[in-house]
Amino acid sequence: MKVKRRNSKLKKQRVSGFLKRTRTKSGRKILNARRRKGKKQLAAIKSR
């Protein structure tokens, strides 16, 4: 039987979390674009 993919919140946060987005220039661009669109959730996972 094939092993299913195990989701890791921590890994996802490190790649596409809010704090990661704020640290890079391109990340801030993404956040601003999402703010302009009026998205309620700006990043994939909320950081604590």
C-alpha positions in Angstrom: 0.0 0.0 0.0 1.2 3.5 -0.9 2.2 5.8 2.0 -0.1 8.9 2.0 1.3 12.4 2.2 1.5 13.7 5.8 0.6 17.3 6.2 2.9 19.4 8.4 1.6 22.7 9.7 5.1 23.8 10.7 6.6 23.1 7.2 3.7 24.9 5.5 4.2 27.9 7.8 7.9 28.2 7.1 7.2 28.2 3.3 4.0 30.2 3.0 3.2 31.6 6.4 2.4 35.3 7.2 5.8 36.0 8.8 7.6 34.5 5.8 5.6 36.7 3.5 6.4 39.9 5.5 10.2 39.2 5.4 10.7 39.3 1.6 10.0 42.1 -0.9 8.0 39.7 -3.2 6.1 38.4 -0.1 5.0 41.8 0.9 3.9 42.3 -2.7 1.7 39.2 -2.4 0.2 40.4 0.9 -0.6 43.8 -0.6 -2.2 42.2 -3.6 -4.4 40.1 -1.3 -5.3 43.2 0.7 -6.4 45.0 -2.4 -8.6 42.1 -3.4 -10.1 42.2 0.0 -9.1 38.7 1.1 -10.0 37.9 4.7 -7.1 35.5 5.1 -3.8 36.9 3.8 -1.6 33.9 4.2 -2.0 30.1 4.0 -1.6 29.6 7.8 -1.8 32.2 10.5 1.3 32.6 12.6 1.0 32.6 16.3 
